[in-house]
Structure formats: C-alpha cells, structure tokens
Amino acid sequence: MADLTTQAAPVTAQRSWLSPIWRRILGDKLALAAAIILLTIVLAALFAPWLAPFDPYETTRRPFIPPRWSEGSLPQYWLGTDGQGRDMLSRLLYGTRLTLVMGLASIILGGGLGAMLGLLGAFYRRLDPYVMRSADILLSFPAILLGLALAAVVGPGLTAIVIALSIATVPDVARITRSAAIVVMGQDYMEAGRALGLPDRTLIWRYLALNCISPVFVFMTLRFGQIILIGAALSFLGLGVRPPEAELGMMASLGRDALFFAPHISLLPSLTIIAIVLCVNLLGDALRDLLDPRMRNM
C-alpha cells in the first residue's frame, strides 16, 4: 500500500508548474516586452473611467480632428476625434476594455467547457466517441457563420458574439485536452489511484486535470489572440455591440468612409487590436517553449 501511495503522490507536485514562467519571461527580452505592453494595455483598459480625458459618448461640433498634442486654448484631443466629434483616446480606452472582456469571457466559457468534455471523454472511454463526434460537428461551423446565425436569432450584440466565440472554442480545446489526457491515463499513478479506491471526481480533477493543464493553458493563450481577431471581425461586420458603445472592431468599421481624409479613426483601433494579438501570441510562444519538453530540448 505504501508503494502505491508513493507512485500516486508525484502527480500533485504538478501544481507548481507556474513557478518557472516568470523566470522564462524575464530571460526572454521579446516575451518580456510583450508582457509589459500587454500589461500596460490591460491596466489602461481597466482604469479607463479614470484615464479617459472625456466622456467617450459625448459628441462635439468638431469631428474629424487629427491627432495632435496641443491646440492652444482649445481642449486637447490627443488622438483626435471621430466622425461624430467623440474623443478617440477615450473611446480607445473603453473599446479596449470591452474587447478584452469579450475575449476573456469567450475563452473562459468555451475553454472551460471544452476542457471538461476532453477530460470526461478520455476518462470515460464510452463517452469518447460522442464527445469527439460532437467536436467534429462544431468544427464544421466557422465562428463567423455562428455569429451570423446567432445575430439572426437573438439580434446583434455582445451576447451573440460571446456565445459564437465560446462555441467555436469548445471543439479545439476539447481535442487538445483529450489528447493530453489520454497520455496521462496511461501513467502508473492513474492506475495506482484506481487501486487505492479514489473516487472518479478526485482522479479527474486532482490527478488528470492537473497533469493536462500545461498544454491546455498554452493553447488557450494562443487561442485568445484568435478570439480577439474573430470578435473584431464580427464587430466590423456589424454583429457586435451597437453604437454608441465603443468596441475596437466596431470603431474600425465606423471609420471606413473616412479613410482618405481621417485615417486615424480606423487606424488607431486596428493598431490596438494588432498590439494585443501580437503580444498574446509572443507570450503564448514563450509559454509553449517553456512547458513543452520537446521544444526545450531543441
């Protein structure tokens, strides 16, 4: 009995998998720069009500003002105004916050459901065919098509985008989790746990899930950037939040008609989306190199 306990114990040590991440980021200049930029964007979005110089929904009689640092005695619109005369800096702060909330909600809902299905499919082999066939069915529907269908049913808005992006995330996460879980199921400590009579819930969440969290976390980090892009594309098509709410994809769409004489209206939110996605992808690559033994040995 003591031998079985010794075999089962090492799995709980996997809880410290986050400890070397900061050392990896600090040692990688590119990943460190990405982390600093992303943290700055997140903090700016979080404190938007205090950082925004103007009300993001307040219109003025001075539309299409280009970005400038000083206007003498006039109010300073650091990044200019849009077609309705609303301050672009204020709308960027609020729009970034809404875009990040959209992506975070989608990755938590879709990733959580997909990870749970992948774990259950690997643990209960009788469920595996049903889980995988359901994932294959969901994979056949592009996220944009799901967004169009949901917008037709519930109407365009943030809810429709979050549901569409969550559904589109489920199958990929489920397949990644199942692949990692099948490898873990073949380890000795899982058999030792069964021999000790541990309940299924303990085996799944304390042993199986903890040993699968690394690849799933890396994939969800990379997937977050894709979700931001797809969500911005849906908002650009008019399926996201409705004006006058600020969201980066919708803000880029509103500036299409002014590209030749006021390009900053579309350019600024587009550059913000690029910065978020690029930083997330760089951090995801760094985490993959750290947590994947095959990449560490190359």
GIJO-V957895 format. One line per field, one symbol per residue. ss: DSSP state (H for helix, E for strand, C for the rest). psi: psi as a letter, one per 20 degrees, with the letter a starting at -180 (. if undefined). burial: # if it has 9 or more other ideal C-beta (glycine too) atoms within 8 Angstrom, else .. A space follows every 50 residues. Layout:
ss: ???
psi: ???
burial: ???
This chain:
ss: CHHHHHHHHHHHHHHHHHCCHHHHHHHCHHHHHHHHHHHHHHHHHHCHHH HCCCCCCCCCCCCCCCCCCCCCCCCCCCCCECCCCCEHHHHHHHHHHHHH HHHHHHHHHHHHHHHHHHHHHHHCHHHHHHHHHHHHHHHCCCHHHHHHHH HHHHCCCHHHHHHHHHHHHHHHHHHHHHHHHHHHHCCHHHHHHHHCCCCH HHHHHHHHHHHHHHHHHHHHHHHHHHHHHHHHHHHHCCCCCCCCCCCHHH HHHHCHHHCCCCCHHHHHHHHHHHHHHHHHHHHHHHHHHHHCHHHHCC
psi: hhhhhhhhhhhiiiikiihjghhgghiohghggggggghggghghhkghh hphrpijpqrjmrkprpqhqkcirqonhjaraijjqphgghgghhgghgh gggggghgggggggggggghhhgnhhighhghhghhghhioqhhgggggh hhgiqqrhgggggghghhhggghgggggghhhghhjqhhghhgghikqqh gghghhggghiihghgggghghhghhgggghhgghhijibqqqjqpqggh hhhhjhikhhimihghgghghggggggggghghggghghgiohhhhi.
burial: ...##.###.##.#......#..##..#..##.##.##..##.##..#.. .#.#.#......###..#.......########.################ .######.###.###.#######...##..##.###.#..#.##.##### #.....##.#######################.##.#.##.###.#.... .############.###########.###########.###....##### #####..#...#########.##.##################......
